[in-house]
């Protein structure tokens, strides 16, 4: 089942659900995906069963919703401070090559000298898929922001004025709510654009944290339940009527050096991230970047990321923010 949130023609929020390839319908009486997920968690039911218990109303044309830019993020929190955007990198087979090139020091004397990126990638290959009952190696981890940085599908991803680059990262995102007893519950998976500043990151690996403090978009739909082992999609950039970049991307555990369970454990092992009632959107990394192909996105370009098993494509134009002077005042 695929589930999403839209703005109705009257301006209200509605929850929409459908089976892949089927008609989309309003979920009757559903306040939000968040409320449905929290109800499922508290009642010990599957989210699909809770959705079915509400029943369905009128059919919705999701293409029309998309074209009218009425998609909302597929999960939200009434207080954006309680939604967390986080992620992990160097988790996919093939993901190390670009990062290694970005971070390799030109002054290294020996060809066999490994960058920190390659060392971490090797750690994942050797210990990212632990046996049942064992704990695997922890991955690279980063923070992107809270719900104020979550951008709706079709809306602009805005690069700050001080950024050196605004580039896409096509990734799968796990969507989670934290139950009242502190238990993390996975709602499902969605396509995401883990928007980043790769030029800043390339200056120095220690700038990774700065490069990730950017907006992100995910959706438009969440696929409920377990993901396929082998996820295949396409990442492209449109400039006017032309496609200036197009490349397949792979995800799913068949194409990863870590299991989803291992990555989830190393995120939620921190009590900080198990606060009841909160929402987490955790992005799992990629091996495909237009930046690695020498592409420099420009304002007005449209990022388009699609994986057919996860519903409609995620599309966002690029925008650059005006400079905003910041000063600290003394009280």
C-alpha positions in Angstrom: 0.0 0.0 0.0 1.1 3.6 -0.8 0.0 6.4 1.5 0.4 10.2 1.0 -0.9 13.5 2.3 -2.4 16.2 0.0 -3.9 19.6 0.3 -7.6 19.4 -0.8 -9.1 22.0 -3.1 -10.7 23.5 0.0 -7.2 23.9 1.6 -7.5 21.1 4.2 -5.1 18.2 4.6 -6.3 14.8 3.6 -4.7 11.3 3.7 -4.7 9.3 0.4 -4.0 5.6 0.0 -3.8 3.2 -2.9 -2.4 -0.1 -3.9 0.5 0.2 -6.4 -1.1 0.7 -9.8 -4.6 1.1 -8.3 -6.9 4.0 -7.8 -6.1 6.6 -5.1 -8.8 7.4 -2.5 -9.2 9.7 0.4 -9.0 7.8 3.8 -12.2 8.7 5.5 -11.9 10.7 8.7 -8.0 10.4 8.8 -6.5 13.5 10.4 -2.9 12.7 9.2 -0.5 9.9 8.4 1.1 10.7 11.8 -2.2 10.0 13.7 -2.8 6.8 11.8 0.7 5.6 12.5 0.5 6.5 16.2 -2.8 4.7 16.5 -1.3 1.6 14.8 1.6 1.7 17.3 -0.6 2.1 20.4 -3.1 -0.6 19.3 -0.4 -3.1 18.1 -1.9 -3.3 14.6 -0.4 -2.9 11.2 -0.7 0.6 9.6 -2.5 -1.0 6.6 -5.1 -2.6 8.9 -5.7 0.8 10.6 -6.1 2.5 7.2 -8.6 -0.2 6.0 -10.6 0.2 9.3 -11.2 3.9 8.5 -12.5 3.1 5.0 -12.3 5.2 1.8 -14.1 8.1 0.3 -13.8 9.6 -3.2 -11.3 8.8 -5.8 -8.4 11.3 -6.2 -6.4 12.0 -9.4 -2.9 12.1 -8.1 -1.5 13.4 -11.4 -3.8 16.4 -11.1 -2.7 16.8 -7.4 0.9 16.8 -8.6 0.3 19.2 -11.4 -1.5 21.6 -9.0 1.3 21.3 -6.5 -1.0 20.1 -3.8 1.2 17.3 -2.4 2.4 17.7 1.2 5.3 15.7 2.7 3.8 12.2 3.3 4.3 12.5 7.0 4.4 15.7 9.1 4.2 16.6 12.8 2.1 19.4 14.2 5.3 20.8 15.8 8.1 20.7 13.2 10.7 20.6 15.9 9.6 17.0 16.6 10.4 15.7 13.2 14.0 14.9 12.6 15.8 14.7 9.2 18.9 12.5 9.4 20.9 10.1 7.3 23.9 7.9 6.8 26.4 7.5 4.0 28.9 5.0 2.5 26.2 2.3 2.8 25.9 1.2 -0.8 28.1 -0.9 -3.0 29.9 1.5 -5.3 29.2 4.5 -3.0 32.8 4.8 -2.0 34.3 5.6 -5.4 32.9 9.2 -5.6 33.5 10.0 -2.0 37.1 8.7 -2.1 37.8 10.9 -5.1 36.3 13.9 -3.3 38.3 13.4 -0.2 41.6 11.9 -1.4 44.6 14.1 -0.5 46.8 15.0 -3.5 49.8 14.8 -1.2 49.4 11.2 -0.3 52.7 9.4 -1.0 51.4 5.9 -1.5 48.6 4.8 -3.9 47.5 2.2 -1.4 46.9 4.9 1.4 43.2 4.9 2.2 41.1 7.9 2.9 38.8 7.9 5.9 35.9 7.4 3.4 37.4 4.2 2.1 38.3 3.0 5.6 34.7 3.4 6.7 33.4 1.8 3.5 35.6 -1.2 4.1 34.3 -1.4 7.7 30.7 -1.6 6.3 31.7 -4.3 3.8 33.2 -6.4 6.6 30.7 -5.7 9.4 27.6 -4.0 8.0 25.5 -7.1 7.8 25.8 -8.9 11.1 24.4 -12.3 11.9 21.2 -12.5 13.9 21.7 -11.4 17.5 24.9 -9.6 16.7 25.6 -5.9 16.4 27.2 -4.7 13.2 29.6 -1.8 12.6 28.2 1.7 12.9 28.0 3.8 9.8 28.8 7.4 9.0 25.9 9.5 10.3 24.7 13.1 9.8 22.0 15.5 10.8 20.1 17.6 8.3 17.6 19.5 10.5 14.0 19.3 11.8 10.7 19.5 10.1 11.2 23.1 9.1 13.6 21.8 6.5 11.2 19.2 5.0 10.1 20.4 1.5 6.9 19.2 -0.1 7.2 17.4 -3.5 7.0 19.9 -6.4 8.1 22.7 -4.2 11.6 24.3 -4.5 14.6 23.0 -2.7 16.3 26.2 -1.7 20.1 26.5 -1.5 21.3 29.1 1.0 23.1 32.2 -0.3 26.4 31.1 1.2 26.3 27.6 -0.3 28.8 26.6 -2.9 26.6 24.0 -4.5 23.1 22.6 -4.4 23.0 19.0 -5.6 20.7 16.0 -5.4 21.2 12.7 -3.7 18.7 10.1 -4.7 18.1 7.9 -1.7 15.5 5.7 0.1 14.3 7.1 3.4 12.9 5.2 6.3 9.9 6.8 7.9 9.4 6.3 11.7 7.3 7.3 14.6 8.2 6.7 18.2 5.6 5.0 20.3 4.5 6.2 23.7 6.8 3.7 25.4 9.8 4.8 23.4 9.7 2.0 20.8 10.6 3.1 17.2 8.0 1.9 14.6 8.8 1.9 10.9 5.9 3.4 8.9 7.6 2.5 5.6 10.0 3.8 2.9 9.9 6.7 0.5 12.0 8.1 -2.2 14.0 11.1 -1.0 16.3 13.8 -2.3 19.0 14.3 0.4 19.9 17.7 -1.0 23.5 18.6 -0.1 26.4 20.9 -0.9 29.1 18.7 -2.4 31.5 21.5 -3.2 31.7 22.5 0.5 32.1 18.8 1.5 35.0 18.4 -1.0 37.0 21.3 0.6 37.5 19.2 3.7 35.8 16.0 5.0 35.3 17.8 8.3 32.9 20.1 6.4 30.5 17.2 5.9 28.3 18.4 8.7 28.0 21.8 7.2 27.3 20.4 3.7 24.3 18.4 5.1 22.6 21.2 6.9 20.2 21.8 3.9 16.6 21.1 3.1 15.4 17.7 1.9 12.3 16.4 0.2 10.7 12.9 0.3 7.7 11.2 -1.1 5.3 12.0 -2.5 4.2 8.5 -1.3 5.3 6.2 1.5 5.3 2.5 0.7 4.0 0.7 3.8 5.6 -2.6 4.8 8.9 -4.3 4.0 10.9 -2.9 1.0 12.1 -5.0 -2.0 15.6 -6.5 -1.6 16.5 -4.9 -5.0 15.3 -1.3 -5.5 16.0 0.3 -8.9 15.2 3.8 -9.8 16.3 6.7 -12.0 17.7 10.1 -11.0 17.6 12.9 -13.6 17.9 16.7 -13.8 15.7 18.7 -16.2 16.8 22.1 -17.5 13.9 23.5 -19.5 12.9 20.9 -22.1 16.2 19.1 -21.9 17.4 16.3 -19.6 21.0 17.3 -18.7 21.6 14.3 -16.4 20.0 10.9 -16.2 21.4 7.8 -14.4 20.0 4.7 -12.7 20.4 4.4 -9.0 20.3 1.2 -6.9 19.2 0.6 -3.3 17.8 -2.1 -1.2 19.9 -4.6 0.8 20.9 -6.5 -2.3 22.9 -3.4 -3.3 24.1 -2.3 0.1 27.0 -3.0 2.5 24.7 -2.6 5.5 21.3 -4.0 6.4 18.5 -1.6 7.1 18.2 -3.2 10.6 21.9 -2.4 11.3 21.5 1.2 10.2 18.3 1.6 12.2 19.9 0.2 15.3 22.8 2.6 15.2 20.4 5.5 14.8 17.8 4.5 17.4 20.4 3.2 20.0 20.5 6.8 21.2 17.8 7.6 23.7 17.7 11.1 22.2 16.0 9.6 19.2 13.5 7.5 21.1 11.4 10.3 22.5 7.7 9.4 22.5 5.6 10.9 19.8 8.4 12.1 17.5 8.9 11.5 13.8 12.1 10.5 12.1 12.9 10.6 8.4 16.2 8.7 8.0 18.0 8.7 4.6 20.0 5.6 3.8 22.6 6.8 1.3 23.3 6.5 -2.4 25.9 5.6 -5.0 24.6 8.0 -7.7 25.4 11.7 -7.8 25.3 14.2 -10.8 28.1 16.0 -9.0 30.4 13.0 -9.8 29.6 13.5 -13.5 30.7 17.2 -13.4 27.1 18.5 -13.5 26.5 21.8 -11.8 22.7 22.4 -11.2 21.4 25.9 -11.8 18.3 27.7 -10.3 15.3 26.5 -12.2 16.6 23.0 -12.9 14.2 20.3 -11.7 15.5 17.3 -9.8 13.4 14.2 -10.6 13.9 10.9 -8.6 11.7 7.9 -9.3 11.6 4.3 -8.2 8.5 2.6 -9.7 7.8 0.4 -6.7 7.4 3.5 -4.5 4.8 5.5 -6.4 5.0 8.8 -8.2 8.3 10.4 -8.9 9.7 13.0 -6.5 10.2 16.3 -8.3 11.7 19.6 -6.9 13.1 22.7 -8.7 16.2 24.3 -7.5 16.1 27.8 -6.0 18.8 30.0 -4.5 18.0 32.1 -1.4 18.8 35.8 -1.1 21.5 36.7 1.4 20.2 37.1 4.9 22.6 39.1 7.2 22.9 37.5 10.6 24.2 39.2 13.7 24.1 38.2 17.4 22.8 40.8 19.8 23.8 41.1 23.4 21.0 41.0 26.0 
